[in-house]
Amino acid sequence: MLLTIRVADCVPLLLADTRLGVVAAVHAGWRGTAAGIAAAAVERLRHTHGSDPAELIAAIGPSIGPCCYTVGEDVRDAFRASGHAEDSTRRWFQTGTRLRLDLWSANRDQLAAAGVANAAVFVSGLCTACHPAWFYSYRREGAATGRLVGFIRAGRPIPSER
């Protein structure tokens, strides 16, 4: 089975349980991230397939980076209203001349809180807005731009060396 997720500047979040051979593909924009979509995906894999969060691996694909993702106070307010701690929102939102959101850190932190090992979370670190030759960007080009597709394939479990 092949799962795909289409994004413009949002985070394509891919999860895999190599022990069981199951996968998930998640669209993690600011609304989903505020709602804790990364942790919800980990919980769904645990509940549906018996995945152990400590054995999952995750990839945070190219998306708009904290260098370019300017947002309004309403976005930070939505994170607070969703119950995220003030120390988290301080890490995820950088203030300067404009308020910027770091979706990479927010999703990484939420995966860690859900039990995924930090060493098992891979962040591409590629900003879609910074690389016009490589990626489409809704923020840079508008609604008519193309979309990126993240994909992950379920497969046979990888034998444990234990």
Secondary structure as UniProt FT lines:
FT   STRAND          2..7
FT   STRAND          11..17
FT   TURN            18..21
FT   STRAND          22..28
FT   HELIX           30..34
FT   TURN            35..36
FT   HELIX           37..49
FT   HELIX           53..55
FT   STRAND          56..60
FT   TURN            66..68
FT   HELIX           73..81
FT   TURN            82..83
FT   HELIX           86..92
FT   STRAND          93..94
FT   STRAND          100..101
FT   HELIX           103..113
FT   TURN            114..115
FT   HELIX           118..120
FT   STRAND          121..123
FT   TURN            128..130
FT   TURN            132..134
FT   HELIX           138..141
FT   TURN            143..144
FT   STRAND          148..153
//
